[in-house]
Amino acid sequence: MNSKILTSNPVWENGISLIRICAGIMIMMFGKEIFDEATMNDYTKFLTDIGISSPRFMLMLAKLTELIGGAFLIVGLFTRIIVFPLMMTMLTIVWYMSDGNLFNGGTASTFFLLFLLFLFLGSGKFSLDYVFFDKAKINTNK
């Protein structure tokens, strides 16, 4: 038992897939705010107050990125590609909400680090990336 806990090897290789799916669901929950007019109006007012140009457009862009990016993360399709716009959205939120302090960005900073993790580790075996790209490559090498 101690050998599993003290080793640098993963305890459960599919854990990254579970984390990816949960992160996708959570970021999608933020993205679905695009359908709540009152929330969107509040966010637009806030973005206008801090001097963002085209606040409604930028807000729609961020919410669509969260919604579509979350869906892609859930199924694990184009994971390493989709994390780039998600990371940029999170960095923008951190920049404006916490004056650029990544360590004081709260949820956005945490999401940024999760997306960075998916960039480095990929989407895992329970993903469409694995089905379409990795599994096909494994079958052709036999």
C-alpha positions in Angstrom: 0.0 0.0 0.0 2.7 2.5 0.9 4.5 1.8 -2.4 1.5 3.2 -4.3 1.2 6.3 -2.1 4.9 7.2 -2.0 5.6 6.6 -5.7 5.6 9.3 -8.4 3.5 7.0 -10.6 -0.2 7.8 -10.9 -2.5 5.9 -8.5 -5.2 5.8 -11.1 -4.3 6.5 -14.7 -7.7 7.6 -15.7 -7.9 10.3 -13.1 -7.0 13.0 -15.6 -10.1 12.1 -17.6 -12.3 12.5 -14.5 -10.7 15.9 -13.7 -11.1 17.0 -17.3 -14.8 16.0 -17.4 -15.5 17.8 -14.1 -13.6 20.9 -15.2 -15.6 20.9 -18.5 -18.9 20.7 -16.6 -17.9 23.5 -14.2 -16.6 25.9 -16.9 -19.7 25.1 -19.0 -21.9 26.2 -16.0 -20.2 29.6 -16.2 -20.7 29.7 -19.9 -24.4 29.0 -19.7 -24.8 32.4 -18.1 -25.0 33.6 -21.7 -28.7 32.6 -21.6 -29.4 34.7 -18.5 -30.2 38.2 -19.6 -30.0 39.8 -16.1 -26.6 38.3 -15.4 -25.3 39.4 -18.8 -26.5 42.9 -18.2 -24.8 43.0 -14.8 -21.5 41.8 -16.3 -21.8 44.2 -19.2 -22.3 47.1 -16.7 -19.2 46.0 -14.8 -17.1 45.7 -18.0 -18.3 49.1 -19.0 -17.4 50.6 -15.6 -13.8 49.3 -15.8 -13.3 50.6 -19.3 -13.5 47.5 -21.5 -14.2 48.5 -25.1 -17.1 46.7 -26.7 -18.1 45.1 -23.4 -21.1 43.2 -24.6 -19.2 41.6 -27.5 -16.2 40.7 -25.3 -18.6 39.2 -22.7 -20.4 37.2 -25.4 -17.0 36.0 -26.7 -15.9 34.9 -23.2 -19.1 33.1 -22.4 -19.2 31.3 -25.8 -15.6 30.3 -25.2 -16.6 28.9 -21.8 -19.7 27.2 -23.1 -18.2 25.6 -26.2 -14.8 25.0 -24.6 -16.5 23.2 -21.7 -18.4 21.0 -24.1 -15.2 20.1 -25.9 -13.5 19.3 -22.6 -16.3 17.1 -21.4 -16.0 14.8 -24.5 -12.3 15.3 -24.7 -12.1 16.5 -28.3 -9.3 18.8 -29.5 -8.4 19.2 -25.8 -4.9 20.7 -26.3 -6.3 23.2 -28.9 -9.4 24.3 -26.9 -7.5 25.0 -23.8 -5.7 28.0 -25.4 -8.8 30.2 -25.8 -9.9 29.0 -22.4 -6.6 29.9 -20.8 -6.7 33.3 -22.5 -10.2 33.9 -21.2 -9.1 33.0 -17.6 -6.0 35.2 -17.9 -8.1 38.1 -19.0 -10.4 37.6 -16.1 -7.5 37.5 -13.7 -5.9 40.6 -15.3 -9.1 42.7 -14.9 -10.5 41.2 -11.7 -7.4 41.0 -9.6 -5.0 43.5 -11.2 -3.0 40.8 -12.9 -2.1 38.9 -9.7 -2.4 35.2 -10.8 -2.2 34.2 -7.1 -5.2 36.3 -6.2 -7.4 35.4 -9.1 -9.5 32.8 -7.3 -11.6 30.6 -9.5 -10.1 32.0 -12.8 -6.6 31.2 -11.6 -7.6 27.7 -10.6 -9.2 27.1 -14.0 -6.1 28.5 -15.7 -3.9 26.0 -13.9 -6.3 23.1 -14.8 -6.2 24.1 -18.4 -2.4 24.3 -18.3 -2.5 20.7 -16.9 -4.6 19.5 -19.8 -2.2 21.2 -22.2 0.7 19.2 -20.8 -1.0 15.9 -20.0 -3.6 15.7 -22.7 -7.2 14.5 -22.3 -6.6 10.9 -21.1 -8.0 7.6 -22.4 -11.7 8.4 -21.9 -11.8 11.0 -24.6 -12.5 11.4 -28.3 -8.9 12.5 -28.8 -7.9 9.1 -27.7 -10.5 7.4 -29.9 -9.8 9.4 -33.1 -6.1 10.1 -32.8 -4.2 7.9 -30.3 -6.1 4.7 -30.8 -5.8 5.0 -34.6 -2.1 5.5 -34.3 -1.7 2.5 -32.0 -3.6 0.3 -34.5 -1.5 1.3 -37.5 1.7 0.5 -35.6 0.8 -3.2 -35.1 
